[in-house]
Amino acid sequence: MNPTVLYEIKNKINQLSYDEQLWLIEQLAHGLRESKLKEKAILENQLTAMASDPELQSELKKMDEEFVITELDGLGKV
C-alpha cells in the first residue's frame, strides 16, 4: 500500500475520539480473527478432502511399502 495513503489514514484516525478509535480497533481485531478462522476452516476442509481421497491413500500406501526396508534396517529411526 502507498505510504501516503497509510499516513492519511493515520491522521484521520487521530482525529477520532478515544471511543471511536477504540471501536475501530475492536472492529479491525474482530475482522482479523474472523479472517484467520475462515482460513483455518478452509485448510481443514482441504486436508479432510485429501485424507479421504482414494487415489491419495493409494499413493501413500505405495510410499509406505517402498520405505518398509529402510524402516526395518533402522535407518528410518531417530
Secondary structure, DSSP 8 states (H G I E B T S, - for coil): --HHHHHHHHHHHHTS-HHHHHHHHHHHHHHHHHHHHHHHHHHHHHHHHHHT-HHHHHHHHHHHHHTHHHHHTTTT--
